[in-house]
Amino acid sequence: MRLSRVKSRSTVLLTARWAHDRRFQLARAIGDAIWSENSELGPISGLSSSRQKFQRAFAAALLCPEEGLRQFLGSEYPEDSDIAAAARHFHVNEKTVRTVLVNKHLMERQRLGQPLSDPLDPSRLDEVADAA
């Protein structure tokens, strides 16, 4: 087997404000590289094309794997506080945790629409400080 090095670069511009959202954007870019078989990277947008759906699914599976999430939650019926704790543990958005749970049939789809925790809520900042 012979490996050759290709001299090409892609630039990924991470625009999200929060670190966990930037991680998700970067994971989507990695998913896009797999989708495109290392050709030119495509846009990381909110579109619903099959390419964009693959990017999001890949990022969620990479950053918040189902088995690890199940072990962390330890319950078949997680509460909102459990979801928030899992999001902090995996360093992803709560919506990512909810989406994984819904896609793996561990949570009802209607819970996707529930409000997420406010990242600027002072009580949440205390929780984050205590977890560190």
C-alpha positions as CSV (number, residue, x, y, z in Angstrom):
1,M,0.0,0.0,0.0
2,R,1.4,3.4,-0.9
3,L,0.2,6.6,0.5
4,S,0.6,9.9,-1.2
5,R,0.2,13.3,0.3
6,V,-2.1,15.8,-1.4
7,K,-1.3,19.4,-0.9
8,S,-4.7,21.0,-0.4
9,R,-6.2,23.0,2.4
10,S,-9.7,23.9,3.4
11,T,-10.6,26.7,5.8
12,V,-13.4,26.3,8.2
13,L,-14.9,29.5,9.6
14,L,-16.6,28.9,13.0
15,T,-19.2,31.5,13.6
16,A,-21.0,30.3,16.6
17,R,-20.8,32.3,19.9
18,W,-20.7,29.3,22.3
19,A,-17.8,26.9,22.4
20,H,-20.1,23.8,22.3
21,D,-21.7,25.2,19.2
22,R,-18.3,25.8,17.5
23,R,-17.4,22.2,18.3
24,F,-20.6,21.1,16.6
25,Q,-19.8,23.2,13.6
26,L,-16.3,21.7,13.4
27,A,-17.7,18.1,13.7
28,R,-20.1,19.0,10.9
29,A,-17.2,20.0,8.7
30,I,-15.5,16.7,9.4
31,G,-18.8,14.9,8.5
32,D,-18.9,16.9,5.3
33,A,-15.3,15.8,4.4
34,I,-16.5,12.2,4.8
35,W,-19.6,12.9,2.7
36,S,-17.6,14.6,-0.1
37,E,-14.8,12.0,0.1
38,N,-12.3,14.7,0.9
39,S,-13.1,16.9,-2.1
40,E,-14.1,20.5,-1.6
41,L,-16.0,21.2,1.6
42,G,-19.6,22.2,1.3
43,P,-21.5,24.8,3.3
44,I,-22.3,24.3,6.9
45,S,-25.8,25.8,7.0
46,G,-29.3,25.2,8.3
47,L,-30.6,23.7,5.1
48,S,-32.4,20.4,5.0
49,S,-30.5,18.8,2.2
50,S,-29.3,15.2,2.6
51,R,-25.8,16.5,2.9
52,Q,-26.7,18.9,5.7
53,K,-28.7,16.2,7.5
54,F,-25.6,13.8,7.3
55,Q,-23.4,16.6,8.7
56,R,-25.7,17.1,11.7
57,A,-26.2,13.4,12.3
58,F,-22.4,12.7,12.1
59,A,-21.6,15.6,14.5
60,A,-24.2,14.4,17.0
61,A,-23.0,10.8,16.9
62,L,-19.3,11.9,17.2
63,L,-19.8,14.3,20.1
64,C,-22.7,12.6,21.9
65,P,-22.6,8.9,21.2
66,E,-25.8,7.0,22.0
67,E,-24.1,4.4,24.2
68,G,-22.2,7.0,26.2
69,L,-25.4,9.0,26.6
70,R,-27.4,6.0,27.8
71,Q,-24.7,5.3,30.4
72,F,-24.5,8.9,31.6
73,L,-28.3,9.2,31.9
74,G,-28.8,5.9,33.6
75,S,-32.5,6.2,33.0
76,E,-35.0,5.4,30.2
77,Y,-37.0,8.5,31.0
78,P,-34.6,11.4,31.5
79,E,-35.8,14.7,33.1
80,D,-34.9,18.1,31.7
81,S,-32.2,18.4,34.4
82,D,-30.7,15.1,33.3
83,I,-30.6,16.4,29.7
84,A,-29.0,19.6,30.8
85,A,-26.4,17.7,32.7
86,A,-25.7,15.4,29.8
87,A,-25.3,18.4,27.5
88,R,-22.6,19.8,29.9
89,H,-20.9,16.4,30.2
90,F,-20.6,15.9,26.4
91,H,-20.1,19.7,25.8
92,V,-22.9,20.0,23.3
93,N,-26.1,21.9,23.1
94,E,-29.1,20.5,24.9
95,K,-30.9,20.2,21.6
96,T,-28.2,17.8,20.4
97,V,-28.8,15.6,23.4
98,R,-32.6,15.7,22.8
99,T,-32.2,15.0,19.1
100,V,-30.0,11.9,19.8
101,L,-32.6,10.7,22.3
102,V,-35.5,11.2,19.9
103,N,-33.7,9.6,17.0
104,K,-32.8,6.5,19.1
105,H,-36.5,6.3,20.2
106,L,-35.6,7.1,23.9
107,M,-37.7,10.2,24.1
108,E,-40.9,11.5,22.5
109,R,-40.4,13.8,19.5
110,Q,-42.6,16.6,21.1
111,R,-39.9,17.2,23.7
112,L,-37.7,18.5,21.0
113,G,-39.7,21.7,21.0
114,Q,-39.5,22.4,24.7
115,P,-37.4,25.4,25.7
116,L,-33.7,24.8,26.4
117,S,-32.0,26.0,29.6
118,D,-30.8,29.6,29.4
119,P,-27.0,29.5,29.2
120,L,-26.9,32.9,30.9
121,D,-29.1,31.8,33.8
122,P,-27.1,32.6,37.0
123,S,-28.2,29.3,38.7
124,R,-26.8,27.4,35.7
125,L,-23.5,29.2,36.0
126,D,-23.3,28.0,39.6
127,E,-23.9,24.4,38.4
128,V,-21.1,24.8,35.8
129,A,-18.8,26.2,38.4
130,D,-19.6,23.3,40.8
131,A,-19.0,20.7,38.0
132,A,-15.5,22.0,37.2
